[in-house]
Amino acid sequence: MTLRIGACLSLTGKFGKFGQQAAQGLAAWRSLGAPVDLVIEDDRSDRGTVEATLPGLASRCDLLLGPYSTALMRTAGKLAADQGWLVWNHGGSGDDVEGAYPGHMISVLTPASRYAEPFLRLIAGDAAELVIAHGAGSFGRQVADGAAALARQLGIRVMRDGASRPGEWNLLTAGVFEDDAQLVASAVQLTNPPRLICAIAAGIREFGNVVRDPEGIYGIAQWFPGQGPVIELGPAEASFLSAYRARARHLPDYPAAQAMAAAAIATHCARLAGTTRREDLWSAAAHLQTSTLFGAFAINARSGVQERHQTVLVRWAEGVPVAVGAKPPQ
């Protein structure tokens, strides 16, 4: 049986660079033999367009993937709950979104409050004060709140005002890509710059095009190639990277892998259930523990929040991001 997957993605607008990667990731997965048809609509990075586009996709597709970004996913989740759909969330990691629509949303992403965990564990025991800055949106606040709580548990001294400090200090920034990149660019120009910088935006290769000298800066990614997870569902990493490169002429970032993983898990659940009814898909996903090249998958059976997936710490070296403890893919 060939399943039709509908995806509402930002092919243009503010989130276009990420939505385009998600679309390419889905196309690469299909080119490797996934028995699906893809229907992709451009939401233009706009909530109103998401509201206008999703009903049509839901009516003519077997499985529904949500948009990229916590803000757009919030709109998609509310629509799914109001209309009785199930939407697979590969693009919005905000805690309030992941757990807001039980029975109607299944998430593959590490929630925002756990985003910064690998960086905080790296600096645990460091005497330097950690300044945590975030952008205006809820995603950045949730990353920052979760980071501050874990940092204190680990004995890291935390400041939340975002200002530079006397003496040695480290910086963690969390916000939308443009805000994050600007914060880093400003911080490195300070008279007393931070000793270590970790920016959520630095988990994307585009970061190297907007920050003049990213050398040594840490980033957080939902996925990064070369981690070698045990793969139970979907394509091998080498096959996916090759198929993606053949289409896009560059390596994918995590938006491509997380969209592919959501689609692979969704189709697997449909086959387990023998149907695409919302209740049966939810039940199949709630009992599933598996992994794709994106990493581990298991949701909270009551809320739909992702519980097993972990983010990856990367560090910029010689002009490219490299997973900490790993070599860059060839």
C-alpha positions, 0 to 999 in steps of 0.5 A: 500500500502506498501512503500519501504524506502531506507536509506543510513546510516553509519553502519561503519566508523567515523559515525558508532555509529550514523548510527547504531542507525538510522538503529535500530530506523527505524527497531524498527518503522517498528516492530511496524506495519509501512507498509513499507519495509526497504532497508538500505545500508552502506555508510561507512561514506564516501562521495564517497560511498554515491555517489555510493550507492544513485542512486541504492537506489533511483531507487528501493525505493519509498522514500529516506532517506539521511545519517547521518552527515552534510558533507555526507548530502551535497553530498546526497542533491547535488545528489538529485538536479542533479538527480531529487530526493527528499531526506528526511534529518534526519542527517545533520543540517548544515544551508547551507545544509538544505536550499541548495536544495529547492524542493529536500530536506526536513529536520526534524532537528533544523538547526545548527545555532539554536542548542545552543539556550536552553543553551544560554537562561539558562545562559542569565543574567549570568555575566560570559564570554562565550567562544565559541569553535568549530571544523574544520568542517562547522557544528561546525562553524555554531553552533558557529556563531549562538550561538554567534549572539544569545548570544549577543542579550541576553546580554552575553559577548562572546569570540571566541578564545576558550582559558581559561579566568581569573575569572569566565567563561563558555564554549560552544563547537561545533564540531564532537563528538571526537573533542568535547569530547577532548575539554571538557576533556582538559577544565576540567583539566585547572587551572581555568576551566569553571564554566559551560560547554555545549558540543554538544557531551554531548547530546549523551550517548556515551559521558559518556564513553569517558569523565572521569567525565561528572557530571554537563556538559550540552549537546544539543540533537535534541531529548531526551526521556521524553519530552512528546510532543503531538504526531500526527504521528508515535508511542507513545514514550513508544512503540518506546523505548520498541521496540528499547530496545528489539533490541539494549538492550539500550535506543536510542539517537536522531539519532534513533528518527530523522530517525524514524520521517523522515520516518514516516513523509515521508510515511504520505506525500506519503499517503496525496499526493497519489503518491511518485512523487517528486513534490507532496511529496514536496507540501504535506510536505510544507503544513504540520504542525504536530509532532512526538515523535521527536517533531514539524515539519513544513518546510519553503515552499520555502527552505525546512528548518525546522522551528518548531523543537527545540533542548533539553538541557540535563545535566549529573547527576549520570552518565546519561544525563537528560533533564533539568527539566525532570526525566530520563526514566525508 
